[in-house]
Amino acid sequence: MSPIIIILCILAYLGILVIVSKIVSKDADNETYFIGNRKSPWYLLAFGLIAESLSGVTFISVPGAVGTSYFSYLQLVLGYFFGYMVISYILLPIYYRMQLTSIYVYLRERFGTTSQRTGSFFFLLSRLFGAAARLYLAAIVLQTFLFDQLGIPFWVSVSIIIALMLAYTIKGGIRALVYTDIIQAAFLLLGVILTILFVIKDLNLGILEMIKVIYESDYSTTFFWNINESNYFWKQLLGGMFIAIAMTGLDQNMMQKSLSCPNLKDAQKNMNSFSVIVIFVNLLFLALGALLYMFSEKHHINIPTMTDQLYPILAFEHLGIWAGLVFTIGLSAASFSSADSVLTALTTSFYIDFLKKEGDDESALHKKRYILHIFFAVLLLLIILGIKSMNNMAVIDLVFLLAGYTYGPLLGLFFVGIFTKVSLREKWVPIVALLTPFIGHTIKTFLYQPALTNIMIEGKSNFYTHFLYHIGQWFTQLTHLPLEYKIGNELILINGIIATLFLLLISKKEKV
């Protein structure tokens, strides 16, 4: 199939999103943009959250990682379930009781303006890089297999994609996203289901036979019990739980849609339904990964070094023209859905947490949010171009690595706020937030000495790694305990604990 035809299909798909947005955004005001007038149906949100949470990272990286990680990712997903329960029964009641639009207003009411802005800043940082990494993954795949063949530069193709996102989000905000997410979730699921059907047809398998073959294969190995490895069960489960709490419950982008429900009960129905749906959807992606590797083995196809490339290579070069089209639309749906709502959330958080003035009327607010929406779109573009110049790792690792560091201070602030009665010396809060990621990274680096040893052997050490290596060697000689512990997705929990301890150190004696 011609690249031009595929690109026209993508543009048609985005055109549908623009049209739907125009229809549902009629007579939209600022309340519509920020909170959907609090009229969003919970069942639509629950389905749309599939697209929001299962980005292009999931669409490509999870199937590709099955070859080396098997079904260990499911351990993380099971942790998500427990994290969503915390959100549903601890965080959402707080947000609804306070009738929040930006969830970081809670930090202002609990501690003060400095804490609010610190929390909001770390959200802005986390989401900008997270959304950029996710969108980059989709854009680079489309660039390699489509736009390069037409001689269209990467910066041009990405600029067009972001401009189209602006077209269907800038006016309707949350209300528009509720309905466009439904379309994107449907296309995302359609993409993975149809690809599975293409593969099992080639493998001469029925649905039940497919389940049996995957279950009996090594790929379906799910639970891992070596505590020194990053895929250890309890690391993954706890990591998944706190990733869900931080990246959903403490994330303005994810919570803004839940807060658009008419009441707390509906918001909890949305979150509880989604917590179950997400497990089954991720099982589909893992099953697809196993099938792609089986397909590659049958046809003696070399597995690419970067496993993120496996799915697109097979879709475009081996599974036929329809599989390539299905993959492209599914990837577009997965990637655009995780990036488009970010623009609305970033605009909401920055305006309410940094710029809002009591005297702002409807027209002044309207003007400010338009300018902010466009500003963040341009910033997102610049970060994507920066990632392209330096990315050298699987994007799913990059996203979770960034989140593990930047969401730690948010976990600490909300934990201290909810579960203690202390107040904080606010001038120290930004310093704690900045120190937490550095200390977390130091602990992670120190605990796994083999990596530092390799750096020393290769002559790539600096003062920081040189110091940690020699302290580690001294510690091992003194205690006879080998430092070979790999911190995985539990990094976000470790950073949250570090932030909590430091915040308690700067707490005041008087009670709130």
C-alpha positions in Angstrom: 0.0 0.0 0.0 1.3 3.4 -0.9 2.6 5.6 1.9 0.4 8.4 0.5 -2.7 6.3 1.0 -1.7 5.5 4.6 -1.0 9.2 5.4 -4.3 10.2 3.9 -6.0 7.6 6.2 -4.2 9.2 9.2 -5.4 12.6 8.1 -8.9 11.3 7.6 -8.8 9.8 11.1 -7.6 13.1 12.6 -10.3 14.9 10.6 -13.0 12.7 12.3 -11.6 13.8 15.7 -11.7 17.5 14.6 -15.3 17.1 13.4 -16.5 15.3 16.6 -14.7 18.0 18.7 -16.5 20.8 16.8 -19.9 19.2 17.3 -19.5 18.5 21.1 -17.7 21.8 21.7 -20.6 24.0 20.5 -21.3 26.7 23.0 -18.3 25.6 25.1 -17.2 28.0 27.8 -14.3 28.0 30.3 -16.1 25.6 32.6 -16.6 23.2 29.7 -12.9 23.4 28.9 -11.6 22.9 32.4 -14.1 20.4 33.9 -16.7 19.5 31.2 -19.4 21.3 33.2 -19.2 18.2 35.5 -21.6 16.3 33.2 -19.3 13.6 31.8 -20.9 10.0 31.9 -18.8 7.7 33.9 -19.1 4.8 31.5 -17.8 6.9 28.6 -14.8 8.0 30.7 -14.0 4.4 31.7 -13.8 3.3 28.1 -12.0 6.5 27.0 -9.3 6.0 29.7 -8.1 3.0 27.8 -6.8 5.3 25.1 -5.5 7.7 27.7 -3.4 5.2 29.7 -2.4 2.8 26.9 -0.3 5.0 24.8 1.9 4.3 21.9 4.4 3.1 24.5 2.1 0.3 25.3 1.2 -0.3 21.7 4.7 -0.9 20.6 7.0 -1.5 23.5 4.9 -4.0 25.5 4.6 -6.5 22.6 8.2 -6.0 21.7 9.4 -6.6 25.3 7.7 -10.0 25.5 10.8 -11.6 23.9 13.0 -10.8 26.8 10.7 -10.0 29.7 7.9 -12.5 28.9 4.6 -11.6 30.7 6.4 -10.0 33.6 4.7 -6.7 32.7 1.5 -8.2 33.9 2.9 -8.0 37.5 3.1 -4.3 37.1 -0.5 -4.1 35.7 -1.8 -6.1 38.7 -0.2 -3.4 40.9 -2.1 -0.8 38.9 -5.4 -2.4 40.1 -4.5 -1.8 43.8 -3.3 1.7 43.0 -6.6 2.5 41.3 -8.5 1.4 44.5 -6.4 3.9 46.5 -7.4 6.6 44.0 -11.1 5.6 44.1 -11.5 5.5 47.9 -8.9 7.9 49.3 -8.0 10.5 46.7 -11.3 11.0 44.8 -13.3 11.7 48.0 -10.9 14.4 48.9 -11.0 16.0 45.5 -14.8 16.0 45.3 -15.2 17.3 48.8 -13.1 20.3 47.9 -14.7 20.6 44.5 -11.2 20.9 42.9 -10.4 21.8 39.3 -6.6 21.6 39.7 -5.8 18.9 42.2 -2.8 20.8 43.4 -5.1 23.4 45.0 -5.3 20.7 47.7 -1.6 21.3 48.5 -2.3 25.0 48.9 -5.2 24.5 51.3 -3.1 21.9 53.2 0.3 23.6 53.3 0.4 26.8 51.3 1.1 28.3 47.9 4.7 27.2 47.7 3.7 23.6 48.1 0.9 24.0 45.5 3.3 25.4 42.9 6.0 22.9 43.7 3.6 20.0 43.1 2.2 21.6 40.0 5.7 22.2 38.6 6.7 18.6 39.0 3.5 17.5 37.3 4.2 19.9 34.4 7.8 18.5 34.2 6.6 14.9 34.4 3.8 15.2 31.9 5.7 17.3 29.3 8.5 14.7 29.1 6.1 11.8 29.4 3.8 13.0 26.6 6.8 14.0 24.5 8.4 10.5 24.9 5.1 8.8 24.0 4.4 10.9 21.0 8.0 10.7 19.9 7.7 6.9 19.7 4.7 7.1 17.3 6.2 9.9 15.3 9.6 8.2 14.7 7.9 5.0 13.6 5.6 6.9 11.2 8.6 8.9 10.0 10.7 5.8 9.3 8.1 3.8 7.4 6.1 6.6 5.8 7.3 10.2 5.8 10.9 9.5 5.0 9.7 7.8 1.8 8.0 11.0 0.8 10.9 13.2 1.7 9.0 15.0 4.6 11.4 16.0 7.4 10.7 14.8 10.9 10.1 18.3 12.3 7.4 19.0 9.6 5.5 15.7 10.3 5.5 16.3 14.0 4.4 19.9 13.6 1.5 18.8 11.5 0.4 16.2 14.1 0.5 18.7 17.0 -1.3 21.3 14.9 -4.1 18.9 14.3 -4.3 18.1 18.0 -4.6 21.8 18.7 -7.6 21.9 16.3 -9.7 19.5 18.2 -8.7 20.3 21.8 -8.2 24.1 22.0 -11.9 25.0 22.3 -13.8 22.1 23.9 -11.1 21.0 26.3 -12.3 18.2 28.6 -15.7 17.8 27.0 -14.2 17.3 23.6 -11.6 14.9 24.9 -14.3 12.7 26.6 -15.8 11.9 23.2 -12.6 11.9 21.1 -11.1 9.4 23.6 -13.9 7.0 22.9 -13.0 7.0 19.2 -9.4 6.6 19.9 -9.9 3.8 22.4 -12.0 2.0 19.8 -9.4 2.3 17.1 -6.6 1.3 19.5 -8.4 -1.9 20.5 -9.4 -2.6 16.9 -5.7 -2.3 15.8 -4.4 -4.9 18.3 -7.4 -7.3 17.8 -7.1 -7.2 14.0 -3.3 -7.7 14.2 -3.8 -10.8 16.4 -6.3 -12.1 13.9 -3.8 -11.6 11.0 -1.1 -13.4 12.9 -3.2 -16.4 14.1 -4.5 -16.9 10.5 -0.9 -17.2 9.3 -0.1 -19.6 12.2 -3.2 -21.6 11.5 -4.6 -21.2 14.9 -8.1 -20.6 16.2 -8.9 -18.4 19.2 -8.9 -21.3 21.7 -5.8 -22.8 20.1 -4.1 -19.5 20.3 -4.7 -19.2 24.1 -3.4 -22.8 24.6 -0.2 -22.2 22.5 0.6 -19.0 24.3 -0.1 -20.5 27.7 2.2 -23.5 27.1 5.0 -21.3 25.7 7.8 -19.8 27.7 6.5 -16.3 26.7 3.6 -16.7 29.2 5.9 -16.8 32.2 4.5 -14.1 34.4 5.9 -14.3 38.0 9.6 -13.8 38.8 11.0 -14.4 42.3 14.7 -13.3 42.1 14.9 -10.3 44.5 18.0 -9.0 42.8 16.3 -8.6 39.4 14.2 -5.7 38.3 11.3 -8.0 37.4 11.0 -9.5 40.9 7.2 -9.9 41.7 7.0 -7.6 44.7 9.1 -4.9 43.0 6.7 -4.9 40.1 3.5 -5.1 42.1 4.4 -2.3 44.5 6.0 -0.3 41.7 2.8 -0.7 39.6 0.6 0.3 42.6 2.5 3.5 43.2 3.0 4.3 39.6 -0.8 4.2 39.3 -1.3 6.3 42.4 1.2 8.9 41.2 0.7 8.9 37.4 -3.1 8.8 37.7 -4.2 9.9 41.1 -1.7 12.7 41.6 -1.7 13.6 37.9 -3.9 16.5 36.8 -4.2 15.1 33.3 -5.8 11.8 34.4 -7.8 13.3 37.3 -9.3 16.2 35.4 -11.5 13.8 33.4 -12.6 11.9 36.5 -13.4 15.2 38.2 -15.7 16.0 35.3 -18.2 13.4 36.5 -21.4 14.8 38.1 -20.6 13.3 41.5 -18.1 11.2 43.5 -20.1 8.0 43.1 -19.9 8.2 39.3 -16.2 9.0 39.5 -15.6 5.9 41.6 -17.6 3.8 39.1 -15.4 5.1 36.4 -12.2 4.3 38.2 -13.3 0.9 39.5 -14.5 -0.2 36.0 -11.3 1.0 34.4 -9.1 -0.9 37.0 -10.6 -4.2 35.7 -10.6 -3.3 32.0 -7.0 -2.3 32.0 -5.9 -5.8 33.1 -7.7 -7.5 30.2 -6.5 -5.0 27.6 -2.9 -5.4 28.7 -3.3 -9.1 28.4 -4.2 -8.5 24.7 -1.0 -6.6 24.2 1.1 -9.3 25.8 -0.6 -12.0 23.8 0.1 -10.0 20.7 3.8 -9.8 21.7 4.0 -13.6 22.1 2.3 -14.2 18.7 4.7 -11.7 17.0 7.7 -13.7 18.2 6.1 -17.0 17.2 5.4 -15.5 13.7 9.1 -14.4 13.5 10.3 -17.8 14.5 8.1 -19.5 11.9 9.4 -17.3 9.1 13.0 -17.0 10.3 12.8 -13.2 10.7 15.6 -11.6 12.6 14.5 -9.8 15.8 15.7 -6.2 15.8 18.0 -5.1 18.6 15.6 -2.4 19.6 12.5 -4.5 20.3 10.2 -1.4 19.9 10.8 -1.9 16.2 9.5 -5.5 16.0 5.8 -4.8 15.7 6.1 -2.0 13.1 8.6 -4.1 11.0 6.3 -7.1 10.9 3.2 -4.9 10.3 4.7 -3.0 7.4 7.0 -5.6 5.8 5.6 -9.1 6.6 1.9 -9.2 7.5 0.5 -7.5 4.4 -0.8 -4.1 3.4 -3.9 -4.2 5.6 -1.9 -5.1 8.7 0.3 -2.0 8.0 -2.8 0.2 7.7 -4.4 -1.3 10.9 -1.1 -0.8 12.8 -0.8 2.8 11.6 -4.3 3.8 12.7 -3.9 1.9 16.0 -0.6 3.5 16.8 -2.0 6.9 15.9 -5.0 6.4 18.2 -2.8 5.2 21.0 -0.3 8.0 20.7 -2.5 11.0 19.9 -4.9 10.2 22.8 -2.1 10.2 25.4 -0.7 13.6 24.1 -3.8 15.6 23.2 -5.3 15.7 26.7 -2.0 16.7 28.1 -2.3 20.1 26.5 -5.6 20.7 28.3 -4.2 19.5 31.6 -1.0 21.5 31.4 -3.0 24.6 30.5 -5.4 24.0 33.5 -2.6 23.4 36.0 -0.4 26.3 34.9 -3.3 28.8 34.9 -4.9 27.8 38.2 -1.7 27.1 40.1 0.5 29.9 38.8 -1.6 32.6 37.0 -5.1 32.7 38.3 -6.3 36.0 39.7 -9.5 36.6 41.5 -10.4 39.5 39.1 -10.2 37.4 35.9 -13.5 37.6 34.0 -14.7 35.0 31.4 -13.1 36.8 28.5 -9.7 37.3 30.2 -9.6 33.6 31.2 -10.6 32.6 27.7 -7.7 34.6 26.2 -5.1 33.2 28.7 -6.1 29.6 28.2 -5.8 29.9 24.4 -2.3 31.4 24.7 -1.2 28.7 27.2 -2.7 25.9 25.1 -0.6 27.0 22.1 2.5 27.6 24.2 2.5 24.1 25.6 1.9 22.7 22.1 5.0 24.5 20.9 7.0 23.4 24.0 5.9 19.8 23.4 7.2 20.0 19.9 10.6 21.3 21.0 11.0 18.5 23.6 10.1 15.9 21.0 12.8 17.2 18.7 15.2 17.2 21.7 14.4 13.5 22.5 15.0 12.6 18.9 18.6 13.9 19.2 19.4 11.9 22.4 17.1 8.9 22.7 19.0 5.6 22.9 16.8 3.3 25.1 13.4 1.7 24.9 10.9 4.4 25.3 8.8 2.6 27.9 11.9 2.5 30.1 12.4 6.2 29.5 8.8 7.2 30.4 8.8 5.1 33.7 12.3 6.3 34.6 11.3 9.9 34.3 8.1 9.3 36.2 10.0 7.4 38.9 12.0 10.5 39.7 9.6 13.3 39.1 6.5 11.9 40.8 8.4 11.1 44.0 8.0 14.6 45.5 4.3 14.5 44.6 3.9 11.2 46.5 5.6 12.7 49.5 3.6 15.9 49.6 0.2 14.2 49.3 1.2 11.4 51.7 2.2 13.9 54.4 -0.8 16.0 53.7 -3.4 13.2 53.9 -1.9 10.9 56.6 -0.4 13.5 59.0 -1.5 16.7 60.7 1.9 18.5 60.5 2.4 21.8 58.6 5.6 22.5 56.7 8.3 25.2 56.6 7.3 26.0 53.0 10.5 27.7 51.9 12.3 24.3 52.1 9.7 22.4 50.1 11.2 23.2 46.6 14.6 22.2 47.9 13.3 18.8 49.2 11.5 18.3 45.8 14.8 18.9 43.9 17.0 16.8 46.2 14.7 13.8 46.2 15.3 12.7 42.5 19.1 13.2 43.0 19.2 11.1 46.2 17.0 8.4 44.6 19.2 8.2 41.6 22.3 8.0 43.8 20.8 5.1 45.8 19.8 3.3 42.6 23.3 3.7 41.2 25.1 2.7 44.4 23.1 -0.5 45.0 24.0 -2.0 41.6 27.8 -2.1 41.5 28.2 -4.2 38.4 27.0 -1.3 36.3 29.5 1.0 37.9 32.3 -1.6 37.4 31.5 -1.7 33.7 31.7 2.1 33.6 35.1 2.0 35.3 36.4 -0.7 32.9 35.2 1.3 29.9 36.9 4.5 31.2 33.7 6.5 31.2 33.6 7.3 34.9 33.2 10.8 36.3 33.7 12.1 39.8 30.2 11.1 40.8 30.4 7.5 39.5 34.0 7.1 40.6 33.1 8.1 44.2 30.1 5.7 44.3 32.1 2.9 42.9 34.9 3.2 45.5 32.4 3.6 48.4 30.6 0.5 47.2 33.9 -1.5 47.0 34.8 -0.4 50.5 31.3 -1.3 51.8 31.5 -4.8 50.2 34.9 -5.5 51.6 33.8 -4.3 55.1 30.5 -6.2 55.2 31.0 -9.0 52.7 27.6 -8.1 51.2 27.6 -7.8 47.4 25.8 -4.7 46.1 23.9 -6.3 43.2 20.4 -5.1 43.8 18.6 -3.7 40.6 16.0 -1.1 41.4 13.1 -1.4 39.0 9.7 0.2 39.0 9.8 0.4 42.7 12.0 3.5 42.2 8.8 5.7 42.3 8.1 4.3 45.8 11.6 4.8 47.0 11.6 8.4 45.9 8.2 8.9 47.5 9.7 7.6 50.8 12.7 9.8 50.5 10.5 12.9 49.9 8.2 12.0 52.8 11.1 11.6 55.3 12.6 15.0 54.2 9.2 16.7 54.4 8.7 15.4 57.9 12.2 16.8 58.8 11.1 20.3 57.7 7.7 20.0 59.4 6.6 22.4 62.1 5.8 21.4 65.7 2.5 23.2 65.8 -0.5 21.3 64.4 -2.7 22.4 61.6 
